[in-house]
Amino acid sequence: MNQIIVSFNLYFIYKSKVSYFGKDFIVETITTFITFPIGLVLYILYEQDGILALLFVGVPFVSLSMIFRLYYSSEKINEYLQKASEIGHQMAERLKVDDVVELLIQKLSEMLPVDYAYILEVTGDELILVRGIEGDVPNELPPVKKNQGISGMVWGEQKTLIYSARKEWRQYANGHIPEDAESILGVPIVRSKKVIGVLLLASKRKRAFENFQLMIIDILCSHFAVAIENAKHYELTKMQREHCSLTKLYNYRYFENMLTEEFEKLMRFERRMLSLILLDIDHFKIVNDTYGHQSGNEILFELANRLSKLVGACGTVARYGGEEFVVLLADSAKEEAYQMAEQIRQMISDWPFTLKQSLDIDNTQQKVMITASIGVATAPEDAEDALVLIRHADRALYVGAKRAGRNRVAEYSSC
């Protein structure tokens, strides 16, 4: 009857679809089979010996019940520890920060009765929301100061906070926790004895979180801190390996690999065509000799920003080398690529570049006008492999644009 009442409450009141024939049902069944015969014996002995029956039967029964309860609790803790270990290994295998965060949220939602979950990162003197889930909907929260709200208290006091009902934490909340939340669990994420973030979990149920779960969550937060640090280091290393340190654009190595992959898609008919724009700044050596190499770097950096904004999501921009840049446009015909190249040329020639660190002794800002010559080629129309496409775009650049007077766009032609 106890199991029926509990299941009824979970299903109709808390709207929780829990299997009736689960571990709890097995425990209730075993308890009933143990309790019933002992209760019958206790009744018979009580009729014969009176209060002494409690000593002969009651004390051993209570002791047995306590041992059984401890055994069941230890089994439950071991199960949670095993899950925590598996989740820790899975997080360690993730190489992206977003993947680590998503995995932790997902696994916590499976292990615990979590309705709302928030992961906040310490950034300067504020807690910034990294990931927030309200049901299945991502949420956004404003930055939180130290000791502000529950997450701020967890950060400031550097200890776990657990609340069983809304009335216990209502006075500390700063209005960012949903109105129907009851149980709250806030855990500091610590790395090298320093709080780097806060995990905040909330449930619509009262007394949803048990004390032994704090140890499990603390272990998971330790794994999470290490996994996040490793993922950030990997992403930084990957970014440095794939990007030009000056312009922050992709470098030649990344571009070459990407172009090869795009050609493979072209061969599998996953792409209709590939257009390549190759541009070179005209007389860039004169700029360096006149204004200094630092000023030349400023021009390269500003040009990279202009290219990124102009091309946007239409293509991929990379620094090809020196004062050369390349733009790859997937599924763009040569006419479209030519129009984009003409926009790039006008953007460079019509807008002056500002120099802040020129060789001028007055150290005043100077405006410099530059131009660029651009070559365009398209596959499979002009080339059947990646290297040939680059070579033909390069030929269009130097033969069709440079030799024809510079500051112009030329497309490759086999004629």
BARO-216314 format. One line per 5 residues: their letters; for each residue x negated, y negated, z of C-alpha. Coordinates in Angstrom, 2 decimals, padded with zeros to 5 digits, always signed. Layout:
a	X,Y,Z; ...
This chain:
mnqii	+000.00,+000.00,+000.00; -002.90,-002.36,+000.76; -004.36,-001.78,-002.69; -000.95,-002.34,-004.32; -000.48,-005.64,-002.45
vsfnl	-003.99,-006.85,-003.33; -003.55,-005.95,-007.01; -000.15,-007.66,-007.08; -001.65,-010.88,-005.68; -004.59,-010.83,-008.12
yfiyk	-002.39,-010.24,-011.16; +000.68,-012.40,-010.49; -000.68,-015.17,-008.26; -004.30,-015.59,-009.40; -003.61,-014.41,-012.99
skvsy	-006.69,-012.17,-012.82; -006.57,-009.05,-014.98; -008.49,-006.60,-012.79; -008.38,-002.85,-013.35; -006.23,-001.13,-010.72
fgkdf	-008.28,+002.08,-010.73; -011.62,+000.44,-009.99; -014.17,+000.77,-007.20; -011.83,-000.87,-004.71; -009.19,+001.76,-005.43
iveti	-011.74,+004.53,-004.83; -012.84,+002.95,-001.54; -009.21,+002.58,-000.40; -008.51,+006.22,-001.31; -011.55,+007.56,+000.56
ttfit	-010.71,+005.39,+003.58; -007.15,+006.71,+003.59; -008.26,+010.36,+003.46; -010.66,+009.73,+006.35; -008.29,+007.61,+008.43
fpigl	-005.15,+009.76,+008.21; -006.48,+013.02,+009.78; -008.46,+011.13,+012.41; -005.37,+009.07,+013.26; -003.34,+012.28,+013.59
vlyil	-005.94,+013.84,+015.91; -006.08,+010.63,+017.96; -002.29,+010.68,+018.36; -002.27,+014.33,+019.54; -005.14,+013.77,+022.01
yeqdg	-003.55,+010.57,+023.31; -000.38,+012.52,+024.12; -002.44,+015.03,+026.13; -005.37,+013.06,+027.64; -004.12,+009.46,+027.51
ilall	-006.67,+006.65,+027.29; -009.62,+009.07,+027.16; -008.60,+009.94,+023.61; -009.85,+006.54,+022.52; -013.28,+007.38,+023.88
fvgvp	-013.41,+010.81,+022.25; -012.01,+009.85,+018.84; -011.78,+006.04,+018.58; -015.45,+005.22,+019.20; -016.80,+007.78,+016.69
fvsls	-014.18,+006.61,+014.16; -015.16,+002.95,+014.55; -018.82,+003.89,+014.25; -018.13,+005.91,+011.12; -016.13,+003.03,+009.62
mifrl	-018.98,+000.60,+010.27; -021.50,+002.96,+008.71; -019.27,+003.45,+005.68; -018.77,-000.31,+005.34; -022.51,-000.95,+005.55
yysse	-023.15,+001.76,+002.98; -020.57,+000.28,+000.61; -022.05,-003.22,+001.08; -025.58,-001.98,+000.43; -024.40,-000.23,-002.74
kiney	-022.78,-003.45,-003.89; -025.91,-005.48,-003.13; -028.10,-002.96,-004.96; -025.81,-003.18,-007.97; -026.05,-006.98,-007.99
lqkas	-029.83,-006.82,-007.55; -030.12,-004.49,-010.52; -027.99,-006.85,-012.63; -030.08,-009.83,-011.50; -033.26,-008.03,-012.53
eighq	-031.84,-007.19,-015.96; -030.67,-010.79,-016.47; -034.10,-012.05,-015.41; -035.78,-009.89,-018.07; -033.28,-011.06,-020.70
maerl	-033.91,-014.71,-019.86; -037.67,-014.17,-020.05; -037.23,-012.86,-023.61; -035.41,-016.02,-024.78; -037.67,-018.55,-026.51
kvddv	-035.20,-021.45,-026.76; -034.00,-023.57,-023.84; -030.39,-023.52,-025.06; -030.44,-019.72,-025.29; -031.70,-019.38,-021.69
velli	-028.99,-021.74,-020.41; -026.23,-020.00,-022.37; -027.34,-016.58,-021.13; -027.30,-017.65,-017.47; -023.82,-019.18,-017.79
qklse	-022.50,-016.10,-019.58; -023.90,-013.58,-017.08; -022.78,-015.57,-014.04; -019.25,-015.70,-015.47; -019.32,-011.91,-015.84
mlpvd	-020.75,-011.20,-012.37; -018.80,-013.69,-010.28; -015.28,-015.17,-010.28; -016.53,-018.38,-011.91; -014.06,-020.77,-013.55
yayil	-016.37,-023.79,-013.79; -020.14,-023.84,-014.14; -022.61,-026.72,-014.34; -026.39,-026.73,-014.80; -028.02,-030.08,-014.04
evtgd	-031.67,-031.04,-014.56; -033.69,-033.49,-012.48; -034.77,-036.32,-014.79; -036.52,-039.13,-012.96; -034.24,-040.18,-010.12
elilv	-031.07,-038.65,-011.60; -029.43,-035.31,-012.22; -028.51,-034.98,-015.90; -025.99,-032.38,-017.06; -027.63,-029.78,-019.30
rgieg	-024.63,-027.52,-019.73; -021.14,-027.68,-018.28; -018.36,-025.17,-018.83; -014.75,-025.68,-017.71; -013.10,-022.44,-018.74
dvpne	-014.21,-022.03,-022.32; -014.56,-025.78,-022.93; -017.94,-027.58,-022.64; -017.79,-030.59,-020.37; -019.77,-033.79,-019.93
lppvk	-020.62,-035.47,-016.63; -022.25,-038.82,-015.90; -025.72,-038.80,-014.25; -025.77,-038.03,-010.53; -028.01,-039.71,-007.96
knqgi	-029.71,-037.90,-005.07; -027.26,-037.17,-002.20; -024.37,-038.29,-004.42; -021.61,-035.70,-004.59; -022.13,-032.00,-003.94
sgmvw	-024.82,-031.47,-006.60; -026.66,-034.55,-005.32; -026.51,-033.15,-001.78; -027.93,-029.83,-002.95; -030.78,-031.76,-004.61
geqkt	-031.39,-034.05,-001.66; -031.20,-031.40,+001.08; -032.90,-028.76,-001.11; -030.65,-026.02,+000.21; -027.68,-023.95,-000.90
liysa	-024.18,-025.20,-000.11; -021.15,-022.91,-000.07; -017.54,-023.89,+000.51; -014.57,-021.53,+000.76; -011.75,-024.03,+000.18
rkewr	-011.17,-027.48,-001.24; -010.51,-029.07,+002.15; -014.12,-028.28,+003.16; -015.78,-030.18,+000.30; -013.16,-032.73,-000.79
qyang	-014.77,-035.54,+001.24; -018.19,-034.95,-000.40; -017.03,-034.70,-004.01; -017.57,-037.65,-006.35; -014.54,-036.93,-008.52
hiped	-016.27,-034.81,-011.17; -015.02,-031.40,-010.00; -011.65,-030.23,-011.42; -008.61,-030.68,-009.20; -007.70,-026.98,-009.11
aesil	-011.15,-025.83,-007.91; -011.30,-024.26,-004.45; -014.54,-022.37,-003.77; -017.84,-024.15,-004.50; -021.38,-022.78,-004.64
gvpiv	-024.30,-025.13,-005.20; -027.83,-023.73,-005.50; -031.10,-025.68,-006.02; -033.29,-024.51,-008.90; -036.81,-024.59,-007.50
rskkv	-040.15,-024.31,-009.29; -043.48,-024.65,-007.43; -041.63,-025.80,-004.28; -039.99,-028.64,-006.20; -036.32,-028.91,-007.14
igvll	-036.09,-029.16,-010.92; -032.33,-028.72,-011.21; -029.05,-027.68,-009.59; -026.64,-024.86,-010.39; -023.05,-025.62,-009.41
laskr	-020.37,-022.94,-009.60; -016.67,-023.37,-008.83; -013.71,-021.01,-008.64; -009.96,-021.53,-008.44; -009.81,-018.83,-005.75
krafe	-010.41,-019.48,-002.07; -013.33,-017.58,-000.49; -014.42,-016.48,-003.95; -018.14,-016.33,-003.11; -019.63,-014.03,-000.49
nfqlm	-022.74,-014.72,+001.56; -024.72,-011.82,+000.09; -024.21,-013.33,-003.37; -026.34,-016.31,-002.34; -029.43,-014.12,-002.39
iidil	-028.54,-012.87,-005.89; -027.94,-016.38,-007.23; -031.18,-017.59,-005.64; -033.10,-014.81,-007.42; -031.42,-015.67,-010.72
cshfa	-032.28,-019.36,-010.27; -035.93,-018.41,-009.72; -035.93,-016.37,-012.94; -034.13,-019.23,-014.68; -036.72,-021.81,-013.60
vaien	-039.57,-019.70,-014.98; -037.69,-018.87,-018.19; -036.83,-022.55,-018.81; -040.44,-023.61,-018.30; -041.67,-020.92,-020.70
akhye	-039.02,-021.84,-023.29; -039.91,-025.55,-023.09; -043.60,-024.73,-023.48; -042.84,-022.52,-026.49; -040.64,-025.18,-028.12
ltkmq	-043.29,-027.85,-027.55; -046.03,-025.62,-028.99; -043.81,-024.73,-031.95; -042.99,-028.38,-032.57; -046.67,-029.36,-032.45
rehcs	-047.57,-026.51,-034.79; -044.87,-027.35,-037.32; -044.91,-031.16,-037.19; -047.34,-033.89,-038.17; -048.62,-035.57,-035.01
ltkly	-048.55,-039.04,-036.61; -045.25,-039.14,-038.51; -043.37,-036.44,-036.51; -042.23,-034.98,-039.83; -042.71,-031.34,-040.75
nyryf	-046.25,-030.58,-041.86; -047.45,-028.85,-045.02; -047.68,-025.39,-043.38; -044.03,-025.47,-042.27; -042.89,-026.90,-045.60
enmlt	-044.72,-024.22,-047.57; -043.10,-021.43,-045.53; -039.67,-023.02,-045.82; -040.05,-023.46,-049.58; -040.96,-019.78,-049.91
eefek	-037.87,-018.78,-047.91; -035.65,-021.05,-050.02; -037.02,-019.49,-053.21; -036.20,-016.05,-051.84; -032.62,-017.24,-051.33
lmrfe	-032.66,-018.57,-054.87; -033.73,-015.16,-056.17; -030.91,-013.53,-054.17; -028.45,-016.05,-055.66; -027.78,-017.54,-052.24
rrmls	-028.93,-020.86,-053.71; -027.93,-022.29,-057.08; -031.00,-024.52,-057.47; -033.79,-026.28,-055.59; -035.00,-029.80,-056.31
lilld	-038.32,-031.16,-055.15; -039.27,-034.83,-054.76; -042.98,-035.60,-054.37; -044.05,-039.18,-053.65; -047.41,-040.89,-053.29
idhfk	-048.03,-044.44,-052.00; -049.67,-046.59,-054.67; -053.12,-048.06,-053.93; -053.01,-046.93,-050.31; -056.81,-047.11,-050.03
ivndt	-056.60,-050.86,-050.63; -054.14,-051.15,-047.73; -056.54,-049.29,-045.42; -059.53,-051.36,-046.57; -057.65,-054.65,-046.22
yghqs	-055.71,-054.19,-043.00; -057.48,-051.24,-041.33; -056.68,-047.58,-040.92; -054.49,-048.23,-037.86; -052.26,-050.45,-040.00
gneil	-052.23,-047.69,-042.62; -050.98,-045.29,-039.94; -048.25,-047.76,-039.01; -047.06,-047.80,-042.61; -047.06,-044.00,-042.78
felan	-045.07,-043.78,-039.53; -042.50,-046.36,-040.63; -042.17,-044.77,-044.05; -041.52,-041.39,-042.42; -038.69,-042.93,-040.36
rlskl	-037.18,-044.56,-043.44; -037.30,-041.29,-045.39; -035.70,-039.32,-042.54; -032.84,-041.82,-042.26; -032.26,-042.04,-046.00
vgacg	-032.38,-038.29,-046.73; -030.64,-037.29,-043.48; -028.94,-033.89,-043.63; -029.10,-033.79,-047.44; -032.61,-032.32,-047.44
tvary	-035.85,-031.69,-045.60; -038.63,-034.28,-045.43; -042.27,-033.32,-044.80; -045.67,-034.94,-044.93; -047.48,-033.23,-047.77
ggeef	-050.88,-034.67,-046.92; -052.58,-038.07,-046.69; -050.21,-040.65,-048.14; -048.06,-038.03,-049.91; -044.58,-037.00,-048.78
vvlla	-042.23,-034.34,-050.07; -038.45,-033.94,-049.97; -036.71,-030.61,-050.61; -033.05,-030.72,-051.67; -031.21,-027.40,-051.63
dsake	-028.41,-026.88,-054.18; -029.07,-030.28,-055.76; -029.29,-030.72,-059.51; -032.13,-032.67,-061.09; -029.84,-035.65,-061.73
eayqm	-028.93,-035.83,-058.03; -032.58,-035.48,-057.03; -033.55,-038.21,-059.48; -030.96,-040.56,-057.98; -032.25,-039.81,-054.48
aeqir	-035.83,-040.43,-055.64; -034.82,-043.77,-057.16; -033.18,-044.78,-053.86; -036.39,-043.86,-052.06; -038.49,-045.89,-054.50
qmisd	-036.31,-048.97,-054.07; -036.25,-048.55,-050.31; -040.07,-048.64,-050.27; -040.63,-051.42,-052.79; -037.83,-053.77,-051.67
wpftl	-038.39,-053.74,-047.90; -041.68,-055.05,-046.50; -043.57,-053.04,-043.89; -044.47,-054.74,-040.59; -048.05,-054.43,-039.34
kqsld	-048.69,-055.02,-035.64; -052.34,-053.96,-035.39; -054.00,-055.34,-038.51; -057.57,-056.62,-038.78; -056.31,-060.19,-038.63
idntq	-058.21,-062.03,-035.87; -055.06,-063.88,-034.78; -053.43,-060.50,-034.12; -050.16,-061.71,-035.63; -047.58,-059.47,-037.22
qkvmi	-047.89,-059.26,-040.98; -045.48,-058.19,-043.69; -046.93,-055.93,-046.38; -045.25,-054.90,-049.61; -046.12,-051.47,-051.00
tasig	-044.83,-049.25,-053.77; -044.74,-045.52,-054.44; -044.80,-043.26,-057.47; -042.45,-040.27,-057.41; -042.17,-037.00,-059.31
vatap	-039.11,-034.73,-059.49; -038.82,-031.06,-060.51; -036.02,-028.51,-060.18; -035.91,-024.71,-059.98; -035.08,-022.46,-061.71
edaed	-034.87,-024.95,-064.56; -038.53,-026.04,-064.32; -040.12,-023.23,-062.28; -039.61,-019.66,-061.18; -041.76,-019.68,-058.04
alvli	-042.65,-022.12,-055.25; -046.19,-023.00,-056.33; -045.15,-023.74,-059.89; -042.36,-026.02,-058.64; -044.86,-028.02,-056.56
rhadr	-047.31,-028.17,-059.46; -044.66,-029.44,-061.87; -043.43,-032.10,-059.42; -047.07,-033.13,-058.94; -047.56,-033.31,-062.71
alyvg	-044.45,-035.50,-063.06; -045.81,-037.75,-060.31; -049.26,-038.33,-061.79; -048.57,-038.09,-065.50; -045.06,-039.50,-065.69
akrag	-045.26,-042.11,-062.90; -048.88,-043.00,-062.03; -050.19,-043.18,-065.60; -047.08,-045.00,-066.77; -047.72,-047.93,-064.45
rnrva	-046.79,-046.75,-060.91; -043.76,-047.76,-058.82; -041.46,-045.52,-060.80; -039.73,-042.14,-060.75; -040.52,-039.45,-063.33
eyssc	-038.94,-036.05,-063.79; -040.79,-033.01,-065.06; -040.33,-032.12,-068.68; -041.91,-029.14,-070.45; -042.01,-031.10,-073.73
